[in-house]
Amino acid sequence: MKLSQQIKPISYLKAHAAELVRNLGENPGPLVITQNGEAKAVLQDIESYEQTQETMALLKILALGTRQIEEGKVHPAADALQRLRDKNSEL
């Protein structure tokens, strides 16, 4: 469904909340809620929300890794494995 068809005023939300929630389950995707003609909130089904959260977590991990590379806080895998082998042989 087009996003332009997924825009409802807050008065519609108040009057049709159960129907909108049911429709979110059948037609996943965001529903934009407006107040005084301006977008104020977004409703989405739980699966889409969870997927968004997982995507955000992965993007944060990627950003952290990129920052660590830029700061020189990384070491070649071979060096890390050798250090582990050395520590294991000491035990």
C-alpha positions, 0 to 999 in steps of 0.5 A, a space after each residue: 500500500 502506498 504511504 500516501 494512503 497510510 496517513 490518518 488524522 488523530 481524530 480517525 485514530 481515536 475513532 477507529 483504533 481497533 480497526 487500524 491495529 487490525 489493519 496493521 497486522 494484515 497490511 504491514 507498514 507504517 501508518 502516519 498520524 497527523 495532528 493539525 495537518 502535520 505528521 506527529 507519530 507513526 504506528 507500525 506492526 510489531 514485526 516491522 518494528 522488531 525488524 527496524 530495531 534489529 537493523 538499527 542494532 546492526 548499523 550501530 555495530 557497523 558504525 562502531 567497527 568503522 570507527 575502531 578501524 579509523 582509530 587504529 584499534 584493530 589488529 590482524 586476525 592472524 596476530 589475535 589468533 597467535 596471541 590466543 595460541 600463546 596464552 593457551 600454550 602457557 596453561 
